[in-house]
Amino acid sequence: MGALGHFLERQGIATASISLVREHTETIRPPRALWVTFELGRPLGIPDDADFQRRVLRATAELLERTDGPLIADYPEDVAEEADFTGWACPINLAPTAVDTLVAEIDRLATWHDQAIAKTGRTTVGVSGLDMPAAGALLASALDGELPPAQALKEAIDDLRAYYLEAASAFPDPGTPKMRKAWLWDETLFGKALLTLQPKLAASTDPQHRILANLTLIPATERYRLEKA
């Protein structure tokens, strides 16, 4: 986005961006950037908090008035989230059994996902163009057989990740975003499938599979789990 900003500025279009990784922004030096201390993947801060997100967007838009760039402005608000798992539990049992499958797990979350959409009126699921059982089947096939094209696999996994976390947000006690992410990695077949798939992708002769394995499949904050897998 920083490089694109420079191009657009040369065409007379003012730009401002949000930075989650300050070191990268300092290297690229975009025309105007708002640096935020939020979790990677959450450039607007607190999920489902429209007022907070508006403040972030307003602060970004106000940078368009500046003409002294390249510049990085610090956003003044932090998001403090304690990873307190006390009293939080998934309302359905996702522990694997001999007859359990990833697709069955996905199906059991469908009602919760429907409730999440009804509550928020939106979803980020859909980039793959697949329904969630089909996305799960694609992931399962990658585990058990030949690897599908990297882009199709990535999009299916991105959709599934969003589906799981959105569904968890509708649980009777949804907890914090950190708690829901820990649930995904600790208690679901989907999380275990990603950890199992990573070494297979990393060993592929396809460079796109290796990029998926080493950069985007497992977030940096969760890669320590690979040592336990």
C-alpha positions in Angstrom: 0.0 0.0 0.0 2.9 2.4 0.7 4.3 1.9 -2.8 0.8 2.4 -4.3 0.4 5.5 -2.2 3.5 7.1 -3.9 2.1 6.2 -7.3 -1.3 7.8 -6.6 0.3 10.9 -5.1 2.2 11.4 -8.4 -1.2 11.4 -10.1 -2.4 14.1 -7.8 -4.5 11.9 -5.4 -3.8 12.3 -1.7 -3.4 9.1 0.2 -3.3 7.9 3.8 -2.8 4.4 5.1 -2.9 2.5 8.4 0.3 0.8 9.6 0.4 -2.3 11.8 4.1 -2.9 11.4 6.0 0.2 12.0 9.4 -1.2 10.8 7.9 -1.9 7.4 6.3 1.6 7.2 9.6 3.3 8.1 11.3 1.5 5.3 8.6 2.1 2.6 8.0 5.7 3.8 4.5 6.2 2.4 3.1 9.7 2.0 1.0 9.5 5.1 0.5 6.6 7.6 -1.2 6.2 10.8 0.6 3.7 13.0 -1.6 1.7 15.3 -0.6 -0.8 18.0 -3.5 -3.2 17.3 -3.3 -6.9 16.7 -2.2 -8.0 13.2 -5.3 -8.3 11.0 -7.3 -5.8 13.0 -6.3 -2.4 11.6 -9.4 -0.7 13.0 -8.9 -2.0 16.5 -11.8 -3.5 18.5 -14.1 -5.8 16.6 -17.8 -4.8 16.6 -17.0 -1.4 18.2 -18.2 1.0 15.6 -17.3 4.1 17.6 -13.7 3.0 18.1 -13.4 2.1 14.5 -14.8 5.5 13.4 -12.1 7.2 15.5 -9.4 5.3 13.8 -10.8 6.1 10.4 -11.2 9.7 11.3 -7.6 10.0 12.5 -6.5 8.4 9.2 -8.6 10.8 7.1 -7.3 13.8 9.0 -3.8 13.0 7.8 -5.0 13.9 4.3 -4.8 17.5 5.4 -1.0 17.2 6.0 1.5 18.3 3.4 4.7 17.6 5.3 5.1 13.9 4.4 6.3 11.3 4.2 5.1 11.0 7.7 4.0 8.4 10.3 1.6 9.6 13.0 1.0 7.6 16.2 -2.6 6.7 17.0 -3.1 7.5 20.7 -5.4 4.7 21.7 -4.3 1.1 22.5 -6.4 -2.0 22.8 -5.7 -3.8 26.0 -7.0 -7.4 26.0 -6.2 -9.8 28.8 -6.0 -13.4 27.7 -8.3 -14.5 30.6 -9.9 -17.9 29.8 -11.7 -18.2 33.2 -15.2 -19.4 32.8 -15.2 -19.5 29.0 -16.2 -22.7 27.1 -17.4 -23.6 23.7 -21.1 -24.6 23.9 -20.6 -27.6 21.6 -18.2 -30.5 21.8 -15.6 -30.3 19.0 -13.3 -33.0 20.4 -12.4 -35.4 17.6 -13.7 -38.9 17.7 -13.1 -42.0 15.5 -16.0 -41.0 13.2 -15.5 -37.3 13.3 -14.5 -35.3 10.3 -13.6 -31.7 9.5 -16.7 -31.3 7.4 -18.9 -32.6 10.2 -17.3 -30.0 12.6 -17.9 -27.3 10.0 -21.6 -28.4 9.8 -22.0 -28.2 13.6 -20.9 -24.5 13.5 -23.4 -23.5 10.8 -26.2 -22.4 13.2 -23.8 -20.3 15.2 -22.4 -18.7 12.1 -26.0 -17.9 10.9 -26.6 -16.2 14.3 -23.4 -14.2 14.0 -24.5 -12.9 10.6 -28.0 -12.1 11.9 -26.4 -10.1 14.7 -23.9 -8.1 12.8 -25.4 -8.1 9.3 -22.1 -8.9 7.7 -19.5 -11.6 7.1 -16.0 -11.8 5.7 -16.6 -15.3 4.4 -16.8 -15.6 0.6 -13.4 -15.0 -1.0 -13.1 -18.6 -2.2 -16.5 -18.8 -3.8 -17.0 -22.1 -2.0 -19.6 -23.1 0.6 -17.9 -24.0 3.9 -18.3 -27.8 3.6 -16.7 -27.6 0.2 -13.9 -25.5 1.6 -13.4 -28.1 4.4 -13.4 -30.9 1.8 -10.6 -29.0 -0.1 -8.6 -28.7 3.0 -9.1 -32.4 3.9 -8.1 -33.4 0.4 -4.8 -31.4 0.8 -4.1 -33.4 4.0 -4.8 -36.8 2.6 -3.9 -36.5 -1.1 -2.4 -34.3 -3.7 -2.1 -30.6 -2.9 -4.5 -28.3 -4.7 -3.3 -25.0 -6.2 -1.9 -22.8 -3.5 -4.2 -19.8 -4.2 -7.4 -21.9 -4.1 -6.2 -23.6 -0.9 -5.3 -20.2 0.7 -8.7 -18.7 -0.1 -10.5 -21.8 1.3 -8.5 -21.6 4.5 -9.1 -17.8 4.8 -12.8 -18.4 4.5 -12.8 -21.2 7.0 -10.8 -19.2 9.5 -13.3 -16.3 9.3 -16.2 -18.8 9.5 -14.9 -20.3 12.7 -14.2 -17.1 14.4 -17.4 -15.5 13.4 -19.4 -18.5 14.6 -17.6 -18.4 17.9 -18.6 -14.8 18.3 -22.2 -16.0 18.6 -21.6 -18.5 21.4 -23.5 -17.8 24.6 -20.3 -16.6 26.2 -18.2 -15.5 23.2 -15.2 -14.3 25.3 -12.6 -12.0 23.8 -11.1 -12.3 20.3 -7.9 -13.8 21.9 -10.0 -16.4 23.6 -11.8 -17.3 20.4 -8.5 -17.6 18.6 -7.1 -19.9 21.3 -10.2 -22.0 21.0 -9.7 -22.3 17.2 -6.1 -23.6 17.7 -6.6 -25.6 20.8 -10.0 -27.2 20.4 -10.9 -27.6 16.7 -10.1 -30.0 14.0 -9.6 -27.1 11.7 -6.8 -25.7 13.8 -5.1 -29.1 14.0 -5.5 -29.6 10.3 -3.6 -26.3 9.6 -0.8 -27.5 11.9 -0.7 -30.8 10.2 -0.7 -29.3 6.7 2.1 -26.8 7.2 5.1 -29.3 6.9 3.5 -30.9 3.8 3.2 -27.5 2.1 6.7 -26.6 3.3 8.1 -29.7 1.6 6.3 -29.1 -1.7 8.3 -28.4 -4.8 5.8 -25.7 -5.7 7.2 -22.3 -4.5 3.6 -21.0 -4.0 2.9 -23.9 -1.6 6.1 -23.1 0.4 5.1 -19.4 0.6 1.7 -20.4 2.0 3.4 -22.7 4.5 6.0 -20.3 5.7 4.2 -16.9 5.6 0.5 -17.0 5.8 -0.9 -20.4 6.9 0.1 -20.1 10.6 0.2 -16.6 12.1 3.5 -15.7 13.7 1.9 -15.6 17.1 0.9 -19.3 16.7 3.9 -20.8 15.0 5.3 -22.1 18.3 2.5 -24.7 18.1 4.3 -26.3 15.2 6.9 -27.6 17.6 4.1 -29.4 19.5 2.2 -30.7 16.5 
